[in-house]
Amino acid sequence: MTRYVIGRLAGVVVILFLVCLFTFVLFFTLQPDPAVMICGKTCTPERIDQIRDVLGLNQPFLTQFFGFLGGIFAGRDYGEGANLVHCAAPCLGYSFQTNQSVMDMVVERLPVSATVAIGAAVLWLIVGIAAGLLSAVKEGTWWDRTAMGLALGGSSIPNYVLALALQYVLVVQLQVLPFPQAVAFSDDPVVWFQSYLMPWIVLATGYACLYARLTRANVIDTLAENFMRTARSKGLSPALTMRRHALRPALTPIATIFGMDFAALLGGALITETVFGLNGVGKMAADSIAKNDQPVIMAVTLLAAFFVVVGNLVVDLVYTRLDPRVRITTP
């Protein structure tokens, strides 16, 4: 197990390095000159050269790249002399639009995205797994057909359509919820819950429908296995058979996709946050793409990649605990 974990950690480092290299090439060599973007339209060539010198854009590509990597771990300096600006680690540079530290922007927006992701994940797990289990147990009944029909329809509705519909019905017509806003839980728990309820529902709907269908299929397949027939032949009650012998192997694949889905959402739910006007990482990415703010786009890309890669590692470790067959074959 130790060798397995060390090998996976080494793989994580390699993948993140390649992501850094790819995004750096994409945003700092293929995109428009960052110095021109910072300087603006009414700018002299002398000022552009000065900005390029401060940012180190006149240096060779590898020097710039490893300077960027060094800034993440040890910080870096921009300019020299009286114009020296120190960016403390982890340094991801400064926004071209606001001149604000990108790391500070991410730290400021991340709690909003984490709140949206965690709330939606809890909701879609409870609803999706419960609906899938009931459909599997009541296979072929009206409940099964109704639940799976709703799951198919729910997974077909785009997030932005559902978000606009909920705002119109719950906020404008019924006036039972306020317009969503990024309120801290410590400020007002009730307003906090009301503000995030619609984003949770919108984000959880598609995932809950998918998890319901997967759970149903996995449980039905597991109930048909030989070991399930053996458990029933020993006289175990249906509830005990389901809990001890069916749920664990049936829900193991759900743990895999949940880890990946949740990790991806921590990098920002772009559509949901944009529609509801929540200042999370996703909305920050959308705004930065519209303004071509390269350092911010690059930071969000690296953040999302980090969460996905680490989430994949955690899922693999959890999988070895849930499934004895995987644990036996792990080096």
Buried (B, 14 or more C-beta within 10 A) or exposed (E): EEEEBEEBEEEBEEBBEEBBEEBBEBBBEEBEEBBBBBBEEEBEEEBBBBBBBBBBBEEEEEEBBEBBBEBBEEEBBBBEEEEEEEBEEBBBBBBBBEEEBBBEBBEBBBBBBBBBBBBBBEBBBEBBBBBBBBBBBBBEEEBBEEBBEBBEEBBEBEBEEBBBEBBEEBBEEEEEBBEBBBBEEEEEEEBBBBBBBBBBBBBBBBBBBBBBBBBBBBBBEBBEBEEBEEBBEEEBEEEEBBEEBBBEBBBBBBBBBBBBBBBBBBBBBBBBBBBBEBBBBBBBBBBBEEBBBBBBBBBBBBBBBBBBBBBBBBBBBBBBEBBEEEEEEBE
